Amino acid sequence: MSACVAAREGQAPAKPAWRAVWSLGLGVFGLITAEFLPARPADTPWPRA
């Protein structure tokens, strides 16, 4: 067994990066929202007739 493998066995398991997962999820949600709910021009009456 190499020294690198032996050193790795003694370390605690890595913590999951939930902040990164949350950020990616919000980013995907924003992109999907921008695709299917486009912004309307400011001079367009609402609701459209």
N, C-alpha and C positions, 0 to 999 in steps of 0.2 A: 504494500500500500504506500502511495506517495505521501509526502508531507502535506501537500495541498489537500488531498482527500481527508487525511487525518485531522487537519485543522478545521475543515468544513464540518465534520461530524460533531465537533465540540460547540459549534455556534448554535444559537437559537434560530428557529425558523423565521423567515422574513415575514414581516407584517404586510397584509394586503394594502394596497394603495387605494382606499375607498374614495379619497378626495379626487383622485384622477378619474376613477370610474364615474363619479358623480358629475365631474366637469364634462367628460365626453358625452354622457347622457344628455346633459342640458344643451350641449352644442348640437347634437343630432336633433333634439327636439326643436331648437331654434331654426335649423336648416329646413326641416320638414314644414314648420309653421310658415316660414318665408316662402316656400314653394307653393303651398296650397292656399294660403291666405295672404295674397299680395296686398300691399298698401294701395289705397285709392288716392288719386290726385286730390289736392286740397280744395279745388273748385268744383268737385263733383258733388251734387246733392245726395243726401242719404236719407232714406233708402232709395235705390234707383227705381224709377217708374217704368 
